[in-house]
Amino acid sequence: MFGIKHNECVGFESRWKVTKVVTASSTQTTDFSSNEKGTNTAERACIEVQTDDRAQLETTEADMERLAAWLSKIYPKVEKAMDECSTSQAFRGYRMQGDLQDANCKLLQNMSIVNVLDGGSGDKMTRISNITWNQTGKSIAISCNSEHDSWCHHNGCVVIFTLNRDGKIPDLPRKRLTTESCITSLKFHPTHPAIIAAGTFTGTVRVWNIQNEEEEDSISKENVHSEAITQISWVRDVDLTRDVLLATSSTDGYLKLWNFKSSPLGLNHKVSYKIKIPLFGAVKSDSEKIIQGIVAFDFSPHSPELFVVGLEGGCIAHCSTLGAFELKGSSGENKVFDPLSKYYEPHDGEITCISFSPTRSEMFLTCGTDAEVRIYLIGQEDPAQVIFIRDTLLDIAFVPYEEKLIAGCGLKGMLEIFNVVKGKALSDITTEDVRKSTLTKLAINGNKTNIVALGNSNGELQLWSVPWILFSMK
């Protein structure tokens, strides 16, 4: 069952001294990624076009009576909304991001008007007597006059400039208008930018349309007063609020209203007013004149029947066209009415300016040679505020849309700004170095209220940029 077997031995040599050669390597697959992309056939649409047949215009008959009735019905509402917008404070304090933040008046331009007016006429005019902007704010009219010892023997002249694109006044005027005597008052029409009226030293009123090609083509020339005209102004008609009247005053003691119509051309006398002089207390003049002349007046923009009159001697009279009564001795076409309601506390000197506030219906200001600026309220005979000044102001005005500010000019030779509430002048309003000379007239651009024109006694016109809103914050 068991047996014995012998196997042969097998051997091999040892190789323990042989060095193995080993090389290391590795492999790596790329990152896995997948992309999806869809395809679709493009959609197409076919459209055909064809011109329409020419439409035949048909004339539609309009009922003009119904249209007029509709316009008459909605106009009061539209007028009220527009008046509210004109005094709105919705954008008070609004400034562009790049506007200057410092309250500093900048002189934009300074030019000599005397050289433009002279024109070889031989009448050397020395001082600017009137400045007025038209309704668009793009044209400005300027007149100069001469000194008068008694009667005027000079020729008057008005030059009208249209601002160029950069808001500057060009060297040459667009229009030149002449009169037989010096111009004492000048005013553009409030709604017709091409109509301008002038009052003269001899009592004549001239009205021009500056769009006419002929330079001397005046619409109307009327001898309306027996003495020098002190002021003219366009005012609203109480009877027809859409119509505008021309008001004139003179040292002859009369204030007259004139109907102005573009067709037929001319001025038609409407009514004459004469202020009865008080017996005691209200007049402080040394003049021996029996009739005190009217030196300044202004009609209320809020109530067209109300107006305030300044008389020679410093007397201030509150008047109304509705309460006027006929004076004895006047009859026929020459009826004269006394519109006096009451007197206010008079100035100790002559009155230089009267102006109603454009924002507050009960407020007006007066300025006199007694170096006082007074703020009155309609129902109060004594002034509500008195601003005492060092140098007499020759012209002053409320700043539009800024009920706290008034601006004036005069013997100081610089534009002056006053805060009505604080009752004092603002200091350091400009860093401009300007040669000072008596400033005779001031006119604020009605369209761009930051532009102010000043005229001085040397016949120079200055154009200023005034940031009113910044001064009102002081």
C-alpha positions as CSV (number, residue, x, y, z in Angstrom):
1,M,0.0,0.0,0.0
2,F,2.8,2.4,0.8
3,G,6.0,2.6,-1.4
4,I,9.4,4.4,-1.4
5,K,10.4,6.8,-4.3
6,H,13.6,8.9,-4.7
7,N,13.4,12.3,-6.6
8,E,16.4,14.2,-8.0
9,C,17.5,17.4,-6.4
10,V,17.2,20.7,-8.4
11,G,19.2,23.8,-7.4
12,F,19.8,27.4,-8.7
13,E,22.3,30.1,-8.0
14,S,21.6,33.1,-5.7
15,R,21.4,36.5,-7.3
16,W,21.1,38.7,-4.2
17,K,23.6,41.3,-5.6
18,V,21.6,42.2,-8.7
19,T,20.0,45.8,-8.4
20,K,16.4,46.1,-9.6
21,V,15.5,49.0,-11.9
22,V,12.2,50.5,-11.0
23,T,10.4,53.4,-12.9
24,A,7.3,55.1,-11.4
25,S,4.6,56.6,-13.7
26,S,1.0,57.6,-13.3
27,T,-1.9,58.4,-15.6
28,Q,-5.0,60.6,-15.1
29,T,-8.1,60.8,-17.1
30,T,-9.5,64.3,-18.2
31,D,-12.3,66.0,-16.2
32,F,-15.7,64.8,-17.2
33,S,-17.8,67.4,-18.9
34,S,-21.1,67.4,-20.8
35,N,-22.7,69.9,-23.2
36,E,-26.3,70.2,-24.3
37,K,-27.4,72.1,-27.3
38,G,-30.8,72.3,-28.8
39,T,-31.7,73.0,-32.4
40,N,-34.9,74.1,-33.9
41,T,-36.1,75.2,-37.2
42,A,-36.6,79.0,-37.8
43,E,-40.1,80.4,-37.9
44,R,-41.1,82.6,-40.8
45,A,-44.0,84.9,-41.3
46,C,-45.2,86.5,-44.5
47,I,-46.7,90.0,-44.4
48,E,-48.0,92.0,-47.2
49,V,-48.3,95.8,-47.2
50,Q,-50.5,98.1,-49.2
51,T,-50.8,101.9,-49.2
52,D,-54.2,103.2,-48.0
53,D,-56.5,105.1,-50.2
54,R,-56.1,108.9,-49.9
55,A,-58.5,110.1,-47.3
56,Q,-60.8,112.9,-48.4
57,L,-60.7,115.7,-45.8
58,E,-64.1,116.8,-44.8
59,T,-64.9,120.2,-43.4
60,T,-66.6,120.1,-40.0
61,E,-68.8,122.9,-39.0
62,A,-68.1,124.1,-35.4
63,D,-70.6,125.8,-33.3
64,M,-68.7,128.9,-32.3
65,E,-71.3,130.0,-29.8
66,R,-71.0,126.8,-27.9
67,L,-67.2,126.9,-28.1
68,A,-67.2,130.5,-26.8
69,A,-69.5,129.5,-23.9
70,W,-67.3,126.5,-23.0
71,L,-64.1,128.6,-23.1
72,S,-65.8,131.3,-20.9
73,K,-66.8,128.5,-18.5
74,I,-63.4,126.9,-18.1
75,Y,-61.2,130.1,-18.4
76,P,-61.6,131.2,-14.7
77,K,-60.5,127.8,-13.5
78,V,-57.5,127.8,-15.8
79,E,-56.6,131.4,-14.9
80,K,-56.8,130.5,-11.2
81,A,-54.6,127.5,-11.7
82,M,-52.0,129.5,-13.6
83,D,-52.0,132.3,-10.9
84,E,-51.4,129.7,-8.3
85,C,-48.5,128.2,-10.3
86,S,-46.9,131.6,-10.7
87,T,-46.6,131.9,-6.9
88,S,-46.1,128.3,-6.1
89,Q,-43.2,127.3,-3.8
90,A,-43.2,123.7,-5.1
91,F,-39.7,124.0,-6.5
92,R,-38.4,126.4,-3.8
93,G,-34.7,125.5,-3.1
94,Y,-34.4,123.5,-6.3
95,R,-30.9,123.6,-7.7
96,M,-29.1,121.5,-10.3
97,Q,-26.2,119.4,-9.0
98,G,-23.6,121.6,-10.6
99,D,-25.0,124.9,-9.3
100,L,-22.8,127.0,-7.1
101,Q,-23.4,126.7,-3.4
102,D,-22.0,130.0,-2.3
103,A,-24.2,133.1,-2.0
104,N,-22.3,135.4,-4.3
105,C,-23.5,137.9,-6.9
106,K,-21.5,137.7,-10.2
107,L,-21.0,140.5,-12.7
108,L,-21.8,139.0,-16.1
109,Q,-21.4,142.2,-18.2
110,N,-20.6,145.9,-18.0
111,M,-21.2,148.1,-21.1
112,S,-21.5,151.8,-21.8
113,I,-25.0,152.7,-23.2
114,V,-24.2,156.4,-23.5
115,N,-21.9,155.8,-26.4
116,V,-24.6,153.8,-28.2
117,L,-27.2,156.4,-27.6
118,D,-25.1,159.5,-28.5
119,G,-24.9,158.6,-32.2
120,G,-23.8,162.1,-33.1
121,S,-27.0,163.8,-32.1
122,G,-25.1,166.4,-30.0
123,D,-27.3,165.8,-26.9
124,K,-24.9,164.3,-24.3
125,M,-27.0,162.0,-22.2
126,T,-25.3,161.2,-18.9
127,R,-27.4,158.7,-16.8
128,I,-29.6,155.7,-17.4
129,S,-33.2,156.8,-16.7
130,N,-35.1,153.6,-17.5
131,I,-34.6,149.8,-17.9
132,T,-37.3,147.3,-18.8
133,W,-37.4,143.7,-19.9
134,N,-40.0,142.4,-22.3
135,Q,-42.4,139.5,-21.5
136,T,-40.1,136.8,-22.8
137,G,-37.1,138.1,-20.9
138,K,-35.0,138.0,-24.1
139,S,-35.1,141.7,-25.0
140,I,-34.2,144.7,-22.9
141,A,-34.9,148.4,-23.5
142,I,-32.8,151.2,-22.1
143,S,-33.1,155.0,-22.1
144,C,-30.9,157.8,-20.8
145,N,-31.6,161.4,-20.1
146,S,-29.9,164.6,-19.4
147,E,-29.9,167.0,-16.4
148,H,-32.6,169.7,-16.6
149,D,-32.5,173.1,-15.1
150,S,-36.0,174.0,-16.2
151,W,-37.7,172.8,-19.4
152,C,-36.3,170.0,-21.6
153,H,-34.8,170.8,-25.0
154,H,-33.2,167.5,-25.6
155,N,-34.1,164.6,-27.9
156,G,-34.9,161.3,-26.1
157,C,-33.7,157.9,-27.3
158,V,-34.5,154.3,-26.5
159,V,-32.2,151.4,-27.6
160,I,-33.5,147.8,-27.6
161,F,-31.2,144.8,-27.4
162,T,-31.9,141.2,-27.9
163,L,-29.8,138.8,-25.8
164,N,-27.5,136.5,-27.7
165,R,-27.2,132.8,-27.1
166,D,-24.8,133.1,-24.2
167,G,-27.2,135.5,-22.4
168,K,-25.0,138.6,-23.1
169,I,-26.1,142.0,-24.5
170,P,-24.6,142.5,-28.0
171,D,-22.6,145.6,-28.9
172,L,-25.2,147.0,-31.3
173,P,-28.9,147.5,-30.6
174,R,-31.6,145.7,-32.5
175,K,-33.8,148.9,-32.6
176,R,-33.4,152.6,-31.9
177,L,-36.4,154.8,-31.1
178,T,-36.4,158.6,-30.7
179,T,-38.7,161.1,-29.0
180,E,-38.9,164.9,-28.9
181,S,-37.8,165.1,-25.3
182,C,-36.1,163.1,-22.6
183,I,-37.8,159.8,-21.6
184,T,-38.9,159.7,-18.0
185,S,-40.6,156.3,-17.9
186,L,-40.4,153.2,-20.1
187,K,-42.4,149.9,-20.0
188,F,-42.9,146.8,-22.1
189,H,-46.4,145.4,-22.5
190,P,-47.0,142.5,-20.1
191,T,-48.4,140.1,-22.8
192,H,-47.2,141.5,-26.1
193,P,-43.4,141.3,-26.2
194,A,-43.1,143.7,-29.1
195,I,-45.2,146.5,-27.7
196,I,-43.4,149.2,-25.6
197,A,-44.6,152.5,-24.2
198,A,-42.6,155.6,-23.1
199,G,-43.5,158.7,-21.2
200,T,-41.6,161.9,-21.7
201,F,-40.6,165.1,-19.9
202,T,-43.1,167.2,-21.9
203,G,-46.1,165.0,-21.0
204,T,-46.3,162.9,-24.2
205,V,-46.8,159.2,-24.4
206,R,-45.4,157.1,-27.3
207,V,-46.3,153.5,-28.0
208,W,-44.3,151.5,-30.5
209,N,-44.4,148.0,-32.1
210,I,-40.7,147.1,-32.4
211,Q,-41.5,144.4,-34.9
212,N,-42.2,147.1,-37.5
213,E,-39.4,147.6,-40.0
214,E,-39.5,151.4,-39.9
215,E,-37.7,152.6,-36.8
216,E,-40.0,155.6,-36.2
217,D,-43.3,153.8,-36.9
218,S,-45.0,154.4,-33.6
219,I,-48.5,153.1,-32.9
220,S,-49.6,156.1,-30.9
221,K,-48.5,159.5,-29.9
222,E,-50.6,161.4,-27.3
223,N,-50.2,164.5,-25.3
224,V,-51.6,163.2,-22.1
225,H,-50.3,165.5,-19.3
226,S,-49.5,169.2,-19.0
227,E,-46.3,168.5,-17.1
228,A,-43.6,165.8,-16.9
229,I,-44.7,162.2,-16.8
230,T,-43.3,160.6,-13.6
231,Q,-44.4,157.0,-14.3
232,I,-46.3,154.7,-16.7
233,S,-47.5,151.2,-16.0
234,W,-49.6,148.5,-17.7
235,V,-52.4,147.5,-15.4
236,R,-55.4,145.1,-15.5
237,D,-58.8,146.6,-16.4
238,V,-61.3,146.1,-13.5
239,D,-64.2,146.0,-15.9
240,L,-62.6,143.6,-18.3
241,T,-59.9,141.6,-16.5
242,R,-58.5,140.2,-19.7
243,D,-57.8,143.7,-21.1
244,V,-54.8,145.8,-20.2
245,L,-54.8,149.5,-19.5
246,L,-52.0,152.0,-19.6
247,A,-51.7,154.1,-16.5
248,T,-49.8,157.4,-16.5
249,S,-49.0,159.9,-13.7
250,S,-47.5,163.3,-13.7
251,T,-46.4,166.2,-11.6
252,D,-49.6,168.0,-12.8
253,G,-51.4,165.9,-10.1
254,Y,-53.3,163.6,-12.3
255,L,-53.3,159.8,-12.7
256,K,-54.9,158.7,-16.0
257,L,-56.0,155.4,-17.4
258,W,-56.0,154.7,-21.1
259,N,-57.6,151.9,-23.2
260,F,-55.1,150.4,-25.5
261,K,-56.3,148.4,-28.5
262,S,-54.2,146.9,-31.2
263,S,-57.0,147.5,-33.7
264,P,-57.7,150.3,-34.2
265,L,-54.3,151.5,-33.1
266,G,-54.0,154.1,-30.4
267,L,-54.8,155.2,-26.9
268,N,-58.3,156.2,-25.8
269,H,-58.8,158.1,-22.6
270,K,-60.9,156.1,-20.0
271,V,-60.7,158.0,-16.7
272,S,-58.7,160.6,-14.8
273,Y,-58.0,160.6,-11.1
274,K,-56.8,163.4,-8.8
275,I,-55.9,163.0,-5.2
276,K,-57.3,165.5,-2.7
277,I,-54.5,166.9,-0.5
278,P,-55.1,166.5,3.2
279,L,-55.4,169.7,5.3
280,F,-53.1,168.6,8.2
281,G,-50.3,166.3,8.9
282,A,-49.9,164.1,5.8
283,V,-47.7,166.4,3.6
284,K,-44.3,167.5,4.8
285,S,-43.1,169.5,1.8
286,D,-41.7,173.0,1.6
287,S,-43.1,173.4,-1.9
288,E,-45.5,176.3,-2.6
289,K,-47.4,174.3,-5.2
290,I,-51.1,174.2,-4.6
291,I,-51.5,170.9,-6.4
292,Q,-49.2,168.2,-5.3
293,G,-47.9,166.1,-8.2
294,I,-47.8,162.3,-8.3
295,V,-44.3,160.9,-8.2
296,A,-45.0,157.2,-7.9
297,F,-47.8,154.7,-7.9
298,D,-48.5,150.9,-8.2
299,F,-51.6,148.9,-8.8
300,S,-52.2,145.7,-6.8
301,P,-51.6,142.5,-8.9
302,H,-54.1,140.7,-6.7
303,S,-56.9,143.2,-6.6
304,P,-56.8,145.4,-9.7
305,E,-59.1,148.0,-8.3
306,L,-56.6,148.9,-5.5
307,F,-53.6,151.2,-5.9
308,V,-51.3,153.2,-3.8
309,V,-50.1,156.7,-4.8
310,G,-47.0,158.7,-3.7
311,L,-47.4,162.5,-3.8
312,E,-44.9,165.2,-3.6
313,G,-44.0,165.9,0.0
314,G,-43.9,162.3,1.0
315,C,-47.7,161.7,1.3
316,I,-48.9,158.1,0.7
317,A,-52.5,157.6,-0.4
318,H,-54.5,154.4,-0.5
319,C,-57.0,154.5,-3.5
320,S,-59.7,152.4,-5.1
321,T,-61.2,152.8,-8.6
322,L,-64.5,151.3,-7.3
323,G,-65.0,153.9,-4.5
324,A,-64.0,157.0,-6.6
325,F,-66.4,160.0,-6.6
326,E,-66.6,162.8,-9.1
327,L,-64.9,166.1,-8.2
328,K,-66.8,169.3,-8.3
329,G,-66.2,171.4,-11.4
330,S,-65.5,168.5,-13.7
331,S,-68.0,167.7,-16.4
332,G,-68.5,166.1,-19.9
333,E,-65.5,164.2,-21.2
334,N,-63.2,165.8,-18.7
335,K,-64.7,164.3,-15.6
336,V,-62.2,163.8,-12.8
337,F,-62.6,161.5,-9.9
338,D,-61.1,161.3,-6.4
339,P,-60.2,157.7,-5.6
340,L,-58.8,158.4,-2.1
341,S,-59.7,155.9,0.7
342,K,-57.2,156.9,3.4
343,Y,-53.6,158.1,4.0
344,Y,-50.7,156.2,5.5
345,E,-47.9,157.6,7.7
346,P,-45.9,159.8,5.3
347,H,-42.2,159.9,4.6
348,D,-40.1,162.9,5.8
349,G,-38.6,163.2,2.4
350,E,-39.7,162.7,-1.2
351,I,-40.9,159.2,-2.3
352,T,-38.7,157.5,-4.9
353,C,-40.6,154.2,-5.3
354,I,-43.8,152.3,-4.5
355,S,-44.3,148.6,-5.2
356,F,-46.8,145.9,-4.2
357,S,-45.7,142.5,-3.1
358,P,-46.2,139.8,-5.9
359,T,-46.8,137.1,-3.3
360,R,-48.8,138.8,-0.5
361,S,-51.9,140.7,-1.4
362,E,-51.9,142.9,1.7
363,M,-48.3,144.1,1.5
364,F,-46.6,147.0,-0.3
365,L,-43.4,148.9,0.2
366,T,-42.3,152.5,-0.2
367,C,-38.9,154.1,-0.3
368,G,-38.0,157.8,0.2
369,T,-35.1,160.2,0.3
370,D,-35.3,160.1,4.1
371,A,-33.2,156.9,3.9
372,E,-36.1,154.6,5.0
373,V,-37.6,151.6,3.4
374,R,-41.1,150.9,4.8
375,I,-43.3,147.8,4.6
376,Y,-47.0,148.6,4.9
377,L,-50.0,146.4,5.2
378,I,-53.2,147.6,3.4
379,G,-55.3,147.8,6.6
380,Q,-52.7,149.4,8.8
381,E,-51.8,153.1,8.5
382,D,-48.4,152.8,10.3
383,P,-45.6,150.8,8.7
384,A,-45.3,147.2,9.8
385,Q,-41.6,147.3,9.2
386,V,-39.0,150.0,8.7
387,I,-35.6,149.4,7.3
388,F,-33.1,152.2,8.0
389,I,-30.4,152.6,5.4
390,R,-27.3,154.7,5.1
391,D,-27.6,155.8,1.5
392,T,-30.8,156.8,-0.3
393,L,-32.2,154.2,-2.7
394,L,-33.4,155.4,-6.1
395,D,-35.1,152.2,-7.1
396,I,-36.3,149.1,-5.3
397,A,-38.4,146.0,-6.0
398,F,-39.7,142.8,-4.4
399,V,-37.8,139.7,-5.6
400,P,-40.2,137.4,-7.5
401,Y,-40.9,134.1,-5.6
402,E,-38.9,135.2,-2.6
403,E,-41.3,137.0,-0.3
404,K,-38.6,137.7,2.3
405,L,-36.3,139.6,0.0
406,I,-36.3,143.0,-1.6
407,A,-33.6,144.4,-3.8
408,G,-32.6,148.0,-4.4
409,C,-29.9,150.4,-5.7
410,G,-29.0,154.0,-5.2
411,L,-26.2,156.2,-3.9
412,K,-24.2,153.4,-2.5
413,G,-23.3,152.3,-6.0
414,M,-23.9,148.6,-5.4
415,L,-26.8,146.2,-5.5
416,E,-28.4,146.0,-2.1
417,I,-30.5,143.1,-0.8
418,F,-32.7,143.4,2.3
419,N,-34.4,140.8,4.4
420,V,-38.0,142.0,5.2
421,V,-38.5,139.8,8.2
422,K,-35.2,140.7,9.9
423,G,-35.4,144.4,8.7
424,K,-31.8,144.8,7.7
425,A,-29.5,144.6,4.7
426,L,-27.5,141.5,3.8
427,S,-23.8,141.8,4.0
428,D,-21.0,140.4,1.7
429,I,-23.2,139.6,-1.2
430,T,-20.5,139.8,-3.8
431,T,-16.7,139.5,-4.2
432,E,-16.6,141.4,-7.5
433,D,-14.5,144.5,-7.6
434,V,-16.7,147.1,-9.4
435,R,-16.1,150.8,-9.7
436,K,-18.8,152.3,-7.6
437,S,-21.1,155.0,-9.1
438,T,-24.6,156.0,-8.2
439,L,-27.1,153.4,-9.5
440,T,-30.3,154.9,-10.9
441,K,-32.4,151.9,-12.1
442,L,-32.9,148.3,-11.3
443,A,-34.8,145.7,-13.4
444,I,-35.2,142.0,-12.6
445,N,-35.7,139.7,-15.6
446,G,-39.3,138.3,-15.3
447,N,-38.4,135.1,-17.1
448,K,-35.0,134.4,-15.6
449,T,-35.3,136.1,-12.2
450,N,-31.6,135.5,-11.3
451,I,-30.6,138.0,-14.0
452,V,-30.6,141.6,-12.8
453,A,-29.9,144.7,-14.9
454,L,-28.5,147.9,-13.2
455,G,-28.0,151.3,-14.7
456,N,-25.8,154.0,-13.2
457,S,-25.3,157.8,-13.5
458,N,-22.4,157.3,-15.9
459,G,-24.6,155.7,-18.5
460,E,-23.3,152.2,-17.9
461,L,-25.4,149.1,-17.8
462,Q,-24.4,146.2,-15.5
463,L,-25.8,142.6,-15.9
464,W,-25.6,140.5,-12.7
465,S,-26.4,137.0,-11.8
466,V,-27.9,136.8,-8.3
467,P,-28.7,133.4,-6.5
468,W,-31.8,134.7,-4.6
469,I,-32.6,131.3,-3.0
470,L,-29.2,131.2,-1.3
471,F,-29.7,134.7,0.1
472,S,-33.1,133.8,1.4
473,M,-31.6,131.0,3.5
474,K,-29.2,133.4,5.3
